[in-house]
Amino acid sequence: MVKPLLIRGGRIIDPGRGTDKIGDLLILEGKIARPVREEPALPQYDIINAGGMVVCPGFIDLHCHLRQPGFEEKETIASGSRAAARGGFTTICCMPNTNPPLDNKAAIDYVNLVSSSEGIIRVLPIGCVSKERMGEELVDMEEMAKAGVVGFSDDGSPVATSLLMRQALEFSLSSGLPIIDHCEDTTLSSGGLMNEGTLSASLGLRGIPAAAEEIMVARDLILARLTGGWLHIAHVSSEGSVELIRRAKDRGIRVTAEVTPHHLTLTEEKVRGYDTSAKVNPPLRTRQDTKALLEGLKDNVIDIIATDHAPHTEVDKLGGFALAPFGISGLETALSSLLGLVHDGELSLITLIARLTQEPARIIGDRYGRLGTLDIGAPADVTIFDPDMEWVVDTNTFASKGRNTPLKGARLKGKVLATIAQGKLVYQDSSIKVGRTGSSTKFRKEPL
């Protein structure tokens, strides 16, 4: 049984309920309990004094790679869930480009079983669109929906053909589950290593044009209009894609979209030193693109922020820029990097939290309870962070097996201090202690 927990004196922000106030939060039996105005009459409970901290719903990541089964040297469900908890995430959705791929009920059952026994937060699987991710034949979507997938994607690759995408979108009408596409015209992007432009030319690296993404975004939007199905566009990276999605939403096409922390906050300049940790697909693009992505996020053109956490081993990334795999390990730095936008006045804190909580919860739906809220009776998924605490990214301390981040050594402002998943404290920063009944223990910052 989970011990009751009182979070005292924090700034409670819950965008779904329009809440932004200083107050207390009581957790009983793994759920959000009634508001409290005085010490609860409970025989024994834990206390977190959260003065100066933000208390909000646990973050939800609709797009991450846990690599299990098949690539456990890169990440496992256990290590990935620990990394997510450190980043303030209480629900993560894992992509199906594993070995074997998550293209049948048995594979989904396996992920659910391992998650329940080894994961410390809620891990929800996303199933393949096509068998073996080959782009030729649809999986048994009905069977996989019953097994508990939250969507379908061939991520790592686009849905290969227009016919297959049409069929998948038609199924979404009956299942109520999104078709999540990695939009890339591989005939244009093949062999590309970074964003195509003057910088790629000066570095002598083959580029990936924004058009490779935008062509597939356009195709998918046309098919979503044709079928009425639910399209979700993964990791939007270009100004052109934002405008295509904007126009589609204006026309009533059912489309949702996500952007990653790295595409919002970093540009192709990170590649200038041939840093393989900045090699990601879609690639980091220009400052003009990041501005368009940010505006799209603020205007509800882009619905959510998702990490696209893609861990690799150190050896993977040491093979030179041309040979290194694409991907950034992002779960443990997501909030801190995004808070830079808040501190710079480019994004409100309320909007940031909404895009990490309320909005991804809308996409997942209520199959797993009321996620993304601090409403009474909802699962007690809570994140506590200090928006002003500075820290230096030390990848040697990562819980993730993937240390591949261009933020290594960066000083960031804002840090997750505690994560509570279904009422259980699954992560607490070394700078804090949890008090017991009658204790005055407070959050304590370590010297920087």
Secondary structure, 3 states (H helix, E strand, C coil): CCCCEEEEEEEEEEHHHCEEEEEEEEEECCEECCCCCCCCCCCCCEEEECCCCEEEECEEEEEECCCCCCCCCCCCHHHHHHHHHHCCEEEEEECCCCCCCCCCHHHHHHHHHHHHHHCCCEEEECECCEHHHCCCCECCHHHHHHHCCCCEECCCCCCCCHHHHHHHHHHHHHHCCCEEECCCCHHHHCCCCEECCHHHHHHCCCEECHHHHHHHHHHHHHHHHHHCCCEEECCCCCHHHHHHHHHHHHCCCCEEEEECHHHHHCCHHHHCCCCHHHCCCCCCCCHHHHHHHHHHHHCCCCCEECCCECCCCHHHHCCCCCCCCCCCCCCCCHHHHHHHHHHCCCCCHHHHHHHHCHHHHHHHCCCCCCCCCCCCCCECCEEEEEEEEEEECCHHHCCCCCCCCCCCCCEEEEEEEEEEECCEEEEECCCCCCEECCCCCECCCCCC
